[in-house]
Amino acid sequence: MNPVTPLPLEEIIPFSYPSECTRKIASLFFAAFEQKLCAVFQGKEKGLDFVQQNLNPERIVPLFSGEELVGVMGLEFGGKTWIDPSWSQLWGFYAWKAFSVAFWGLPLMHRPDSKTLCIDSIAVHPLFRGRGAGSHLLEWAFAFAQKKDYRSVSLYVVHSNDKARKLYERLGFQVKKERHVPFPWSKRLGFSSAFLMERPV
Ligand SMILES: CC(C)(COP(=O)(O)OP(=O)(O)OC[C@H]1O[C@@H](n2cnc3c(N)ncnc32)[C@H](O)[C@@H]1OP(=O)(O)O)[C@@H](O)C(=O)NCCC(=O)NCCS
């Protein structure tokens, strides 16, 4: 078996990235969560445009290897998240379909308590997975949470994503509860339940 070479990673500079990276960030999220994001944002092309235009840099943690964007983490804290469009932004882009976006997005809404730093989404480029990038982003989140006096870090992982769940358990997360996603959302979003996992800091 070939040993896996760890990726050479740049120091993380949170909440800041060159503007030409916005499309790449949106694409990384879509590559990782395609079914869910296409279902909510009305298909890939439209969804990518909307996500790209509405990313909130203040909640985005990019990870580079050299010039290459290899991973990204979308955080939720202080009542804001990495993509949290206002109704007027939704209406301006989707017109009547804004109601459909709001409807299908309902199960993805959650508000962590004020003592918890929530990792809303984490994605590593498919070509660079399994080489430490995801762990690096998560370790950064633990240090950030500690510095900001959060009590814990939390995330949701869908019940079928055993690989990601194992990684989180290895890094100290424990399952706190299971959240069921009812029909018709389960069919359209592609999952019927997700685990809330938490790690004390
Ligand atoms: C989940 C995800 C973010 C993890 O990122 P990653 O960069 O692959 O994570 P890591 O490389 O740090 O860890 C993955 C595995 O590779 C192993 N690994 C990490 N660095 C390694 C290295 N240098 N050499 C060998 N193996 C390594 C880890 O031990 C880990 O193994 P485990 O699954 O047995 O715990 C990524 O796979 C991804 O984007 N998946 C699709 C989207 C997704 O599922 N997101 C999570 C939703 S909650």
The ligand as an ORCA input file, in Angstrom:
! r2SCAN-3c Opt
* xyz 0 1
  C     -15.019     14.894      5.346
  C     -13.859     15.662      4.723
  C     -14.055     17.162      4.959
  C     -12.560     15.221      5.398
  O     -11.481     15.915      4.812
  P     -10.097     15.151      4.511
  O      -9.121     16.159      4.051
  O     -10.360     13.997      3.615
  O      -9.764     14.680      6.001
  P      -8.387     14.110      6.547
  O      -7.466     13.812      5.421
  O      -7.910     15.020      7.594
  O      -8.884     12.784      7.250
  C      -9.520     11.769      6.487
  C      -8.823     10.464      6.707
  O      -7.543     10.509      6.114
  C      -6.578     10.133      7.086
  N      -5.413     10.996      6.920
  C      -5.327     12.278      7.205
  N      -4.094     12.741      6.950
  C      -3.399     11.711      6.500
  C      -2.096     11.559      6.086
  N      -1.248     12.575      6.084
  N      -1.721     10.351      5.689
  C      -2.594      9.332      5.699
  N      -3.851      9.422      6.080
  C      -4.256     10.597      6.471
  C      -7.183     10.418      8.400
  O      -6.659      9.531      9.377
  C      -8.622     10.142      8.154
  O      -8.869      8.772      8.329
  P     -10.166      8.268      9.103
  O     -11.311      8.570      8.166
  O      -9.908      6.837      9.273
  O     -10.261      9.070     10.369
  C     -13.726     15.378      3.197
  O     -13.590     13.989      3.012
  C     -14.899     15.892      2.366
  O     -14.894     17.016      1.889
  N     -15.904     15.046      2.181
  C     -17.088     15.384      1.405
  C     -17.933     16.373      2.139
  C     -18.301     15.888      3.501
  O     -18.683     14.743      3.680
  N     -18.191     16.818      4.447
  C     -18.547     16.532      5.815
  C     -19.973     16.818      6.045
  S     -20.357     16.821      7.750
*
